[in-house]
Amino acid sequence: MPDTFAGFIRFGRSFMGADGRQGPGADEFRRLLGRIGTVLGQAHGIVLERLREITGAADIAQARLVVEDLRGDALSRGFHAENLCDRFVQLGCDLDGLVQRMDGAPPETGIDHARDLVEQLKQREYRVAILYGETIDDLSGLLAGDDRAPLGDLQARARTAEREFTRQMEDFRDLAAEFGG
């Protein structure tokens, strides 16, 4: 699973440490973190709903249909239907201003992941959908054209991904709470 989201959490903690808990930068970051958490919560929610459908599938054919619905274009359309497109772009632009303040920061601050998230968000729903690509490819790889693929394996991977995405959202909430957001 890509670490763009986890890297952003690292960036947030680093930014707050460098900028302090007070001042306009900290207030701006808290507000932005809350908005990012809300929007990514909606995006994660779309993916989590599909993962739950996989874990509840009665057979591999039903699970295959759900995995196909998670692919880039379908997921992108889901984001579009939820009116997330312009919100992704705006968040990317806002986050870009914060990232620029930390220009030259060492990689362990998560700055590279924050830059990556900026670019993903600014390129709208399709690029954000790609952030979920590794998980979707992993699920698709289990199917690999074989209707006899073990449903239990696919469901176990879906449950693992569901736990990971749920943990990431908890991390966003924890970071916001940690800094009074």
Stockholm file with secondary structure:
# STOCKHOLM 1.0

chainA/1-181         MPDTFAGFIRFGRSFMGADGRQGPGADEFRRLLGRIGTVLGQAHGIVLERLREITGAADIAQARLVVEDLRGDALSRGFHAENLCDRFVQLGCDLDGLVQRMDGAPPETGIDHARDLVEQLKQREYRVAILYGETIDDLSGLLAGDDRAPLGDLQARARTAEREFTRQMEDFRDLAAEFGG
#=GR chainA/1-181 SS CCSHHHHHHHHHHHHHHHHCSSSHHHHHHHHHHHHHHHHHHHHHHHHHHHHHHHHTCSSHHHHHHHHHHHSHHHHHHHHHHTTCHHHHHHHHHHHHHHHHHTTTCCGGGTHHHHHHHHHHHHTHHHHHHHTTHHHHHHHHHHHTTCTTSCHHHHHHHHHHHHHHHHHHHHHHHHHHHHTTC
#=GC SS_cons         CCSHHHHHHHHHHHHHHHHCSSSHHHHHHHHHHHHHHHHHHHHHHHHHHHHHHHHTCSSHHHHHHHHHHHSHHHHHHHHHHTTCHHHHHHHHHHHHHHHHHTTTCCGGGTHHHHHHHHHHHHTHHHHHHHTTHHHHHHHHHHHTTCTTSCHHHHHHHHHHHHHHHHHHHHHHHHHHHHTTC
//
